[in-house]
Amino acid sequence: MRTAQPLSNRTYLETPENVRLAFRLAGPGTRLGAYGIDLAIRIAIFYAIAYVLTRLRPFTGTGLTTGVFFVLAFVLEWGYGALFETWWNGQTPGKRTLGLRVIKTEGYAIGFYEAMLRNLLRAADFVPLFYAAGFLASISTSRMQRIGDIVAGTMVIREQRPELKGDLTGLLDYDAFPLTEFEHRYRPSETTLEAIETLFRRRLELAPARVDEIATVLAEPLGKRLASAEQQRYAHEKPSDFLFRVLRSARATSSEEQAA
């Protein structure tokens, strides 16, 4: 008799260079909690703006005020999640509070297209009643994806604090890369930093050309987040040097936060 396998909350990705990445998936309960926080924030924003509009009604007219209410409700429902997940690297205030993040199924950061698509398809997850379809989809897929995630090619993970333990001999030989060069206060995720650290530890076992070849896998998507074309070109031409400098900065930032 075949025994049913329990649903795992972990998924593993392996790059072509045999770098294995592990992700801890966010279950429906945790995601519902994050949604509840975001819903409360959206309601608070709506009523705050509604209060101001109500005060202005004698000057603007009832019709205009009602129209603004509908536009506001639409923006908060469909734009809130998409905008936050784009600018906050896959997080909304609710997700950040509970340590969740949306990433692509390949392990990379999402962009505006994925963020918008998964949020627009939230309506499909809602049918026939309060996320029934989304819940059934999440417990039926190996990566706990709702319908919007399946179509957008995304998944929601639970993040842990960076595990940058021990001394990395030679890391201080690299100048710290200014993280302010990234657009919109972007910061590499903990999983990305762990992958860079793994490569750094193995760099002496590989030929320099091979190290750069592997580094390109992470340097390319990170480079697209840089604000200047000059820095993007640097990340493309010297991928391993770029990654190790980013790791140096991340370690320094993490140490400063722990000291504080």
Backbone as numpy.savetxt, mean C-alpha at the origin, in Angstrom:
# Nx Ny Nz CAx CAy CAz Cx Cy Cz
-9.92 -40.83 3.33 -10.76 -39.64 3.33 -9.89 -38.39 3.33
-10.18 -37.48 2.43 -9.36 -36.27 2.30 -9.74 -35.25 3.35
-8.74 -34.74 4.05 -8.98 -33.73 5.09 -8.92 -32.35 4.50
-9.90 -31.51 4.82 -9.93 -30.14 4.31 -8.77 -29.33 4.87
-8.12 -28.59 4.03 -7.01 -27.77 4.46 -7.51 -26.42 4.98
-7.02 -25.99 6.14 -7.46 -24.70 6.67 -6.99 -23.56 5.78
-7.78 -22.51 5.74 -7.44 -21.33 4.95 -6.26 -20.62 5.60
-5.17 -20.47 4.86 -3.96 -19.85 5.40 -4.06 -18.34 5.28
-3.48 -17.64 6.27 -3.47 -16.19 6.20 -2.14 -15.68 5.69
-1.38 -16.55 5.05 -0.10 -16.14 4.45 -0.06 -16.52 2.98
0.61 -15.68 2.22 0.84 -15.98 0.82 2.30 -15.70 0.52
2.83 -16.41 -0.44 4.25 -16.31 -0.76 4.43 -16.00 -2.23
5.36 -15.09 -2.51 5.71 -14.74 -3.88 7.19 -14.98 -4.07
7.54 -15.50 -5.22 8.95 -15.75 -5.51 9.31 -15.03 -6.80
10.30 -14.17 -6.72 10.75 -13.43 -7.89 11.55 -14.36 -8.80
11.76 -13.96 -10.05 12.57 -14.78 -10.96 13.99 -15.01 -10.44
14.43 -14.18 -9.50 15.78 -14.32 -8.95 15.79 -15.16 -7.67
14.69 -15.88 -7.43 14.58 -16.78 -6.28 14.60 -16.06 -4.94
14.12 -14.80 -4.94 13.92 -14.08 -3.68 12.48 -14.33 -3.26
12.30 -15.02 -2.14 10.96 -15.40 -1.69 10.43 -14.38 -0.70
9.27 -13.83 -0.99 8.65 -12.82 -0.14 7.40 -13.42 0.51
7.25 -13.18 1.79 6.08 -13.68 2.52 5.20 -12.51 2.93
3.90 -12.67 2.77 2.94 -11.64 3.15 1.88 -12.25 4.05
1.52 -11.53 5.08 0.45 -11.95 5.97 -0.83 -11.27 5.51
-1.81 -12.05 5.08 -3.03 -11.51 4.50 -3.97 -10.97 5.58
-4.72 -9.96 5.22 -5.73 -9.39 6.13 -7.06 -10.10 5.90
-7.65 -10.62 6.96 -8.92 -11.32 6.86 -10.11 -10.38 6.81
-11.29 -10.92 6.53 -12.50 -10.08 6.41 -12.79 -9.28 7.68
-12.55 -9.86 8.86 -12.84 -9.16 10.10 -12.01 -7.91 10.28
-10.70 -8.03 10.05 -9.81 -6.88 10.19 -10.12 -5.82 9.15
-10.41 -6.25 7.94 -10.74 -5.30 6.88 -12.05 -4.59 7.17
-12.99 -5.30 7.78 -14.25 -4.67 8.16 -14.02 -3.60 9.22
-13.09 -3.88 10.15 -12.75 -2.88 11.17 -12.17 -1.62 10.56
-11.26 -1.80 9.57 -10.67 -0.64 8.88 -11.74 0.12 8.11
-12.65 -0.62 7.48 -13.75 0.03 6.75 -14.62 0.84 7.70
-14.87 0.30 8.91 -15.68 1.01 9.89 -15.04 2.33 10.30
-13.72 2.32 10.48 -13.01 3.56 10.84 -13.12 4.57 9.71
-12.90 4.11 8.48 -13.00 5.02 7.34 -14.42 5.53 7.15
-15.40 4.67 7.41 -16.80 5.10 7.29 -17.11 6.19 8.30
-16.62 6.02 9.53 -16.85 7.04 10.56 -16.21 8.37 10.17
-15.01 8.31 9.58 -14.34 9.53 9.14 -15.12 10.20 8.02
-15.60 9.40 7.06 -16.37 9.95 5.95 -17.66 10.59 6.43
-18.32 9.95 7.38 -19.56 10.51 7.93 -19.28 11.84 8.64
-18.18 11.86 9.40 -17.81 13.09 10.11 -17.52 14.23 9.12
-16.81 13.92 8.04 -16.51 14.93 7.03 -17.80 15.42 6.37
-18.68 14.48 6.05 -19.93 14.84 5.38 -20.76 15.78 6.24
-20.91 15.44 7.52 -21.76 16.27 8.39 -21.11 17.61 8.71
-19.77 17.64 8.76 -19.09 18.92 8.99 -19.33 19.87 7.82
-19.18 19.34 6.59 -19.40 20.17 5.40 -20.89 20.50 5.26
-21.75 19.52 5.59 -23.19 19.76 5.50 -23.62 20.88 6.45
-23.01 20.91 7.61 -23.33 21.97 8.59 -22.99 23.35 8.01
-21.81 23.44 7.36 -21.40 24.71 6.77 -22.34 25.10 5.63
-22.69 24.10 4.80 -23.59 24.39 3.67 -24.97 24.82 4.14
-25.44 24.21 5.23 -26.74 24.58 5.78 -26.74 26.04 6.23
-25.62 26.43 6.82 -25.50 27.83 7.24 -25.49 28.78 6.05
-24.95 28.29 4.92 -24.85 29.15 3.73 -26.08 29.09 2.84
-27.05 28.22 3.18 -28.22 28.03 2.32 -28.96 29.33 2.00
-29.15 30.23 2.97 -29.86 31.49 2.62 -29.16 32.30 1.53
-27.86 32.08 1.35 -27.10 32.85 0.36 -26.94 32.11 -0.96
-26.98 30.78 -0.92 -26.72 29.99 -2.13 -27.97 29.43 -2.77
-29.05 29.31 -2.01 -30.27 28.72 -2.56 -30.36 27.24 -2.26
-31.57 26.74 -2.09 -31.79 25.35 -1.71 -31.31 24.38 -2.79
-31.58 24.69 -4.07 -31.21 23.78 -5.16 -29.72 23.56 -5.24
-28.95 24.62 -5.15 -27.49 24.51 -5.23 -26.94 23.70 -4.06
-27.46 23.95 -2.88 -27.00 23.24 -1.69 -27.28 21.75 -1.80
-28.47 21.40 -2.29 -28.82 19.99 -2.46 -27.90 19.32 -3.47
-27.58 20.01 -4.55 -26.67 19.47 -5.55 -25.29 19.20 -4.98
-24.81 20.12 -4.16 -23.50 19.95 -3.53 -23.51 18.75 -2.61
-24.64 18.51 -1.90 -24.75 17.34 -1.03 -24.54 16.05 -1.82
-25.16 15.95 -2.98 -25.05 14.75 -3.80 -23.62 14.57 -4.31
-23.01 15.66 -4.76 -21.63 15.59 -5.24 -20.69 15.18 -4.11
-20.90 15.75 -2.94 -20.07 15.43 -1.78 -20.19 13.96 -1.40
-21.43 13.46 -1.39 -21.65 12.05 -1.05 -20.95 11.14 -2.06
-21.01 11.50 -3.35 -20.36 10.69 -4.39 -18.84 10.68 -4.20
-18.26 11.86 -3.98 -16.81 11.96 -3.82 -16.33 11.17 -2.60
-17.04 11.28 -1.50 -16.64 10.57 -0.30 -16.78 9.05 -0.46
-17.80 8.62 -1.17 -18.04 7.18 -1.34 -17.03 6.55 -2.28
-16.75 7.21 -3.42 -15.89 6.59 -4.42 -14.48 7.16 -4.47
-14.32 8.42 -4.07 -13.00 9.02 -4.18 -12.14 8.92 -2.94
-12.77 8.80 -1.77 -12.02 8.76 -0.50 -10.97 7.65 -0.52
-11.42 6.42 -0.77 -10.50 5.29 -0.73 -9.47 5.36 -1.84
-9.89 5.73 -3.04 -8.97 5.77 -4.18 -7.87 6.79 -3.97
-8.22 7.98 -3.50 -7.22 9.02 -3.31 -6.24 8.68 -2.19
-6.77 8.21 -1.06 -5.87 7.86 0.05 -4.96 6.70 -0.32
-5.52 5.68 -0.98 -4.70 4.52 -1.33 -3.64 4.86 -2.37
-3.90 5.90 -3.18 -2.90 6.34 -4.15 -1.79 7.12 -3.48
-2.16 8.11 -2.68 -1.16 9.00 -2.08 -0.50 8.41 -0.85
-1.18 7.51 -0.15 -0.61 6.91 1.05 -0.11 5.49 0.80
0.26 5.19 -0.43 0.88 3.91 -0.75 0.04 2.73 -0.28
-1.25 2.73 -0.70 -2.11 1.58 -0.41 -2.81 1.61 0.93
-2.83 2.76 1.58 -3.47 2.84 2.90 -4.50 3.97 2.93
-5.54 3.76 3.73 -6.47 4.80 4.14 -6.25 5.02 5.63
-6.85 6.04 6.24 -6.69 6.20 7.68 -7.09 4.94 8.47
-8.16 4.28 8.04 -8.57 3.06 8.72 -7.56 1.95 8.57
-7.04 1.76 7.38 -6.03 0.72 7.15 -4.75 1.03 7.90
-4.35 2.31 7.90 -3.12 2.67 8.61 -3.27 2.43 10.11
-4.45 2.71 10.65 -4.68 2.50 12.07 -4.52 1.03 12.46
-5.00 0.13 11.60 -4.96 -1.30 11.90 -3.78 -2.01 11.24
-2.88 -1.25 10.63 -1.68 -1.85 10.05 -1.92 -2.65 8.79
-2.86 -2.19 7.95 -3.16 -2.88 6.69 -2.64 -2.06 5.52
-2.41 -2.74 4.39 -1.96 -2.04 3.19 -2.41 -2.83 1.97
-2.82 -2.10 0.92 -3.18 -2.72 -0.35 -1.94 -2.73 -1.24
-1.63 -3.91 -1.81 -0.50 -4.02 -2.73 -0.96 -4.82 -3.95
-0.19 -4.80 -5.00 -0.48 -5.63 -6.16 -0.14 -7.08 -5.85
-0.76 -7.99 -6.55 -0.54 -9.41 -6.27 0.90 -9.83 -6.59
1.62 -8.99 -7.36 3.03 -9.28 -7.63 3.93 -8.78 -6.50
3.35 -8.12 -5.50 4.13 -7.63 -4.36 4.53 -6.18 -4.46
4.15 -5.49 -5.56 4.52 -4.10 -5.74 3.44 -3.16 -5.20
3.81 -1.88 -5.10 2.86 -0.86 -4.66 1.81 -0.62 -5.75
0.59 -0.29 -5.34 -0.47 -0.02 -6.30 -0.37 1.43 -6.78
-1.01 1.70 -7.93 -1.08 3.05 -8.46 -2.52 3.54 -8.47
-2.73 4.69 -9.12 -4.07 5.27 -9.13 -5.07 4.36 -9.83
-4.65 3.71 -10.92 -5.56 2.86 -11.67 -6.11 1.73 -10.80
-5.22 1.02 -10.09 -5.67 -0.10 -9.24 -6.53 0.41 -8.08
-6.11 1.55 -7.49 -6.86 2.09 -6.37 -8.28 2.50 -6.79
-8.39 3.16 -7.94 -9.70 3.59 -8.42 -10.56 2.38 -8.80
-9.98 1.42 -9.48 -10.74 0.26 -9.95 -11.30 -0.55 -8.79
-10.48 -0.83 -7.78 -10.95 -1.65 -6.67 -12.00 -0.92 -5.84
-11.93 0.42 -5.80 -12.93 1.17 -5.05 -14.23 1.34 -5.83
-14.14 1.50 -7.14 -15.36 1.59 -7.94 -16.15 0.28 -7.89
-15.43 -0.83 -7.82 -16.09 -2.13 -7.81 -16.57 -2.54 -6.42
-16.45 -1.62 -5.47 -16.98 -1.90 -4.14 -18.49 -2.13 -4.19
-19.15 -1.49 -5.18 -20.59 -1.68 -5.33 -20.93 -3.12 -5.65
-20.06 -3.79 -6.44 -20.30 -5.20 -6.75 -20.12 -6.07 -5.52
-19.18 -5.70 -4.65 -18.98 -6.45 -3.41 -20.15 -6.30 -2.46
-20.89 -5.21 -2.60 -21.95 -4.89 -1.64 -23.21 -5.73 -1.84
-23.43 -6.23 -3.06 -24.67 -6.96 -3.34 -24.59 -8.37 -2.76
-25.71 -9.02 -2.44 -27.04 -8.40 -2.43 -27.31 -7.62 -1.14
-26.46 -7.80 -0.11 -26.70 -7.11 1.15 -25.40 -7.02 1.93
-24.98 -5.82 2.24 -23.84 -5.51 3.11 -22.63 -6.41 2.87
-22.02 -6.28 1.71 -20.78 -6.94 1.37 -20.87 -8.47 1.35
-22.04 -8.99 1.06 -22.20 -10.44 1.00 -21.33 -11.03 -0.10
-21.38 -10.44 -1.29 -20.59 -10.96 -2.41 -19.10 -10.81 -2.14
-18.70 -9.68 -1.58 -17.30 -9.47 -1.26 -16.79 -10.44 -0.22
-17.63 -10.73 0.78 -17.24 -11.66 1.84 -17.07 -13.07 1.27
-18.03 -13.49 0.45 -17.96 -14.83 -0.14 -16.74 -14.96 -1.05
-16.43 -13.89 -1.78 -15.25 -13.93 -2.65 -13.97 -14.02 -1.84
-13.90 -13.27 -0.73 -12.67 -13.24 0.06 -12.38 -14.58 0.73
-13.42 -15.30 1.17 -13.17 -16.57 1.84 -13.03 -17.71 0.83
-13.25 -17.40 -0.45 -13.15 -18.43 -1.49 -11.85 -18.35 -2.27
-11.08 -17.29 -2.07 -9.83 -17.12 -2.81 -8.64 -17.31 -1.87
-7.54 -17.80 -2.43 -6.36 -18.10 -1.61 -5.73 -16.85 -1.02
-5.97 -15.68 -1.64 -5.38 -14.44 -1.14 -6.42 -13.52 -0.52
-7.56 -14.08 -0.17 -8.63 -13.35 0.51 -8.99 -12.06 -0.22
-9.22 -12.16 -1.51 -9.53 -11.00 -2.34 -11.03 -10.86 -2.53
-11.53 -9.64 -2.35 -12.91 -9.38 -2.72 -12.97 -9.16 -4.22
-14.16 -8.94 -4.77 -14.31 -8.83 -6.22 -13.45 -7.69 -6.77
-13.45 -6.55 -6.10 -12.65 -5.43 -6.55 -11.17 -5.76 -6.59
-10.69 -6.54 -5.62 -9.28 -6.94 -5.60 -8.96 -7.89 -6.74
-9.86 -8.81 -7.03 -9.62 -9.78 -8.10 -9.48 -9.07 -9.44
-10.39 -8.14 -9.71 -10.36 -7.43 -10.99 -9.14 -6.49 -11.07
-8.82 -5.82 -9.97 -7.71 -4.86 -9.97 -6.35 -5.53 -9.81
-6.34 -6.82 -9.46 -5.08 -7.52 -9.26 -4.37 -7.07 -8.00
-5.14 -6.88 -6.91 -4.58 -6.41 -5.66 -4.93 -7.36 -4.52
-4.28 -7.18 -3.39 -4.60 -7.92 -2.17 -4.27 -7.03 -0.98
-4.88 -7.32 0.16 -4.68 -6.53 1.37 -3.85 -7.34 2.35
-2.76 -6.77 2.83 -1.87 -7.47 3.74 -1.82 -6.77 5.09
-1.40 -7.52 6.08 -1.16 -6.96 7.42 0.33 -6.75 7.55
0.70 -5.54 7.88 2.11 -5.21 7.98 2.61 -5.37 9.40
3.90 -5.67 9.50 4.59 -5.72 10.77 5.64 -4.63 10.78
6.14 -4.32 11.95 7.20 -3.33 12.03 8.43 -3.85 11.29
9.23 -3.00 10.73 10.42 -3.46 10.02 11.30 -4.33 10.89
11.71 -5.47 10.35 12.59 -6.37 11.09 14.01 -6.23 10.53
14.60 -5.09 10.78 15.96 -4.83 10.32 16.91 -5.06 11.49
17.12 -6.32 11.80 17.84 -6.67 13.01 19.33 -6.85 12.72
20.14 -6.50 13.70 21.55 -6.76 13.60 22.28 -5.77 12.70
23.60 -5.82 12.79 24.42 -4.94 11.98 24.56 -5.50 10.57
24.48 -4.63 9.62 24.69 -4.99 8.22 26.05 -4.43 7.84
27.06 -5.26 7.98 28.42 -4.81 7.72 28.56 -4.27 6.31
29.04 -3.06 6.22 29.25 -2.44 4.93 28.16 -1.46 4.54
27.04 -1.47 5.24 25.94 -0.58 4.87 26.31 0.89 5.07
27.13 1.16 6.08 27.54 2.54 6.34 28.45 3.09 5.26
28.93 2.22 4.37 29.76 2.69 3.27 28.92 3.42 2.21
27.61 3.27 2.30 26.70 3.91 1.35 26.13 5.18 1.96
26.08 6.25 1.19 25.47 7.49 1.66 23.96 7.29 1.78
23.38 7.86 2.80 21.93 7.76 2.99 21.22 8.47 1.84
20.22 7.80 1.30 19.44 8.41 0.21 18.35 9.29 0.82
18.24 10.55 0.41 17.21 11.44 0.99 15.81 10.96 0.62
15.05 10.51 1.60 13.72 9.99 1.34 12.76 11.08 0.88
13.16 12.33 1.04 12.33 13.43 0.55 12.29 13.47 -0.98
13.15 12.70 -1.62 13.16 12.64 -3.08 11.94 11.87 -3.61
11.30 11.09 -2.75 10.10 10.37 -3.16 8.90 11.31 -3.16
8.01 11.10 -4.11 6.82 11.94 -4.22 5.81 11.60 -3.12
5.06 12.63 -2.71 3.89 12.47 -1.84 4.21 11.72 -0.53
5.39 11.99 0.02 5.79 11.38 1.29 5.82 9.85 1.24
6.06 9.33 0.06 6.11 7.87 -0.10 7.28 7.30 0.69
7.05 6.14 1.31 8.10 5.40 1.99 8.02 3.94 1.58
9.16 3.30 1.30 9.13 1.88 0.95 8.50 1.05 2.07
7.73 0.05 1.68 7.05 -0.79 2.67 8.05 -1.66 3.42
7.61 -2.22 4.55 8.46 -3.07 5.34 8.91 -4.30 4.55
7.99 -4.85 3.75 8.32 -6.02 2.95 9.39 -5.70 1.92
9.29 -4.53 1.30 10.30 -4.10 0.33 11.65 -3.94 0.99
11.69 -3.33 2.17 12.95 -3.15 2.89 13.58 -4.48 3.26
12.75 -5.45 3.65 13.27 -6.77 3.99 13.88 -7.45 2.78
13.25 -7.26 1.60 13.79 -7.84 0.38 15.13 -7.19 0.02
15.22 -5.86 0.20 16.48 -5.16 -0.07 17.56 -5.65 0.89
17.18 -5.84 2.15 18.16 -6.31 3.14 18.66 -7.71 2.78
17.75 -8.56 2.31 18.15 -9.91 1.90 19.18 -9.85 0.77
18.92 -8.98 -0.20 19.85 -8.82 -1.32 21.19 -8.27 -0.83
21.14 -7.32 0.09 22.38 -6.73 0.61 23.24 -7.79 1.30
22.61 -8.66 2.06 23.36 -9.70 2.76 24.00 -10.70 1.78
23.38 -10.87 0.62 23.87 -11.86 -0.34 24.74 -11.25 -1.44
24.96 -9.95 -1.37 25.62 -9.26 -2.48 27.02 -9.78 -2.73
27.75 -10.22 -1.69 29.13 -10.68 -1.86 29.19 -12.09 -2.44
28.06 -12.79 -2.43 28.01 -14.14 -2.99 27.76 -14.12 -4.48
27.38 -12.96 -5.02 27.00 -12.86 -6.42 27.91 -11.90 -7.16
27.96 -12.06 -8.47 28.71 -11.12 -9.29 28.00 -9.77 -9.29
28.76 -8.67 -9.36 28.13 -7.34 -9.34 27.03 -7.17 -10.39
27.23 -7.72 -11.59 26.21 -7.60 -12.64 24.94 -8.34 -12.23
25.10 -9.47 -11.56 23.94 -10.24 -11.11 23.20 -9.51 -10.00
23.94 -8.84 -9.11 23.32 -8.07 -8.03 22.47 -6.95 -8.63
23.01 -6.26 -9.64 22.25 -5.19 -10.29 21.03 -5.74 -11.02
21.17 -6.91 -11.61 20.05 -7.53 -12.32 18.90 -7.83 -11.36
19.25 -8.37 -10.19 18.23 -8.66 -9.18 17.66 -7.37 -8.61
18.53 -6.39 -8.37 18.10 -5.12 -7.77 17.11 -4.38 -8.66
17.23 -4.58 -9.96 16.33 -3.89 -10.90 14.87 -4.22 -10.64
14.60 -5.43 -10.15 13.22 -5.85 -9.88 12.54 -4.91 -8.89
13.29 -4.45 -7.88 12.73 -3.53 -6.88 13.02 -2.07 -7.23
14.15 -1.82 -7.85 14.53 -0.43 -8.14 13.62 0.22 -9.16
13.14 -0.54 -10.15 12.28 0.03 -11.18 10.98 0.62 -10.60
10.19 -0.16 -9.82 8.95 0.43 -9.26 9.23 1.53 -8.24
10.33 1.40 -7.47 10.66 2.45 -6.52 11.09 3.72 -7.26
11.83 3.55 -8.34 12.31 4.70 -9.11 11.18 5.52 -9.68
10.07 4.87 -10.02 8.92 5.60 -10.56 8.28 6.51 -9.52
8.59 6.28 -8.26 8.04 7.11 -7.18 8.90 8.34 -6.91
10.03 8.44 -7.56 10.92 9.58 -7.33 10.40 10.82 -8.05
10.66 11.97 -7.46 10.09 13.21 -7.99 10.84 13.73 -9.21
12.15 13.56 -9.25 12.93 14.16 -10.34 13.36 13.11 -11.36
13.45 13.54 -12.61 13.89 12.66 -13.69 15.34 12.23 -13.48
16.15 13.11 -12.91 17.56 12.79 -12.66 17.69 11.62 -11.69
16.91 11.65 -10.61 16.96 10.57 -9.64 16.38 9.28 -10.21
15.36 9.40 -11.05 14.80 8.22 -11.70 15.84 7.56 -12.60
16.61 8.36 -13.30 17.67 7.83 -14.16 18.75 7.16 -13.32
19.06 7.75 -12.18 20.06 7.16 -11.27 19.59 5.79 -10.77
18.32 5.69 -10.38 17.78 4.42 -9.90 17.81 3.36 -10.99
17.62 3.80 -12.23 17.62 2.86 -13.37 19.03 2.40 -13.72
20.00 3.33 -13.66 21.35 3.01 -14.08 22.17 2.32 -12.99
21.89 2.63 -11.73 22.62 2.02 -10.61 21.63 1.47 -9.59
20.90 0.41 -9.95 19.81 -0.09 -9.09 20.25 -0.57 -7.72
21.34 -1.31 -7.64 21.75 -1.84 -6.33 22.25 -0.72 -5.43
23.03 0.19 -5.97 23.52 1.32 -5.19 22.34 2.14 -4.67
21.36 2.36 -5.52 20.15 3.10 -5.14 19.42 2.39 -3.99
19.21 1.09 -4.12 18.47 0.34 -3.09 19.21 0.34 -1.76
20.52 0.15 -1.80 21.27 0.08 -0.55 21.31 1.44 0.15
21.32 2.51 -0.61 21.26 3.85 -0.01 19.88 4.07 0.63
18.83 3.59 -0.03 17.48 3.69 0.55 17.42 2.89 1.84
18.00 1.70 1.84 18.02 0.87 3.05 18.76 1.57 4.18
19.86 2.21 3.86 20.62 2.96 4.88 19.74 4.04 5.51
19.01 4.77 4.68 18.13 5.83 5.20 17.00 5.25 6.04
16.42 4.14 5.58 15.32 3.52 6.32 15.77 3.03 7.68
16.96 2.46 7.74 17.49 1.99 9.02 17.71 3.16 9.97
18.23 4.24 9.44 18.47 5.42 10.28 17.17 6.00 10.79
16.16 6.06 9.92 14.85 6.59 10.33 14.22 5.70 11.38
14.31 4.38 11.19 13.74 3.44 12.15 14.42 3.55 13.51
15.75 3.72 13.51 16.49 3.85 14.78 16.11 5.13 15.50
15.92 6.22 14.74 15.53 7.49 15.36 14.15 7.39 15.97
13.22 6.71 15.28 11.87 6.56 15.82 11.87 5.73 17.10
12.68 4.66 17.13 12.74 3.83 18.32 13.38 4.58 19.49
14.40 5.43 19.19 15.04 6.20 20.24 14.09 7.25 20.83
13.21 7.79 19.96 12.25 8.80 20.42 11.20 8.16 21.31
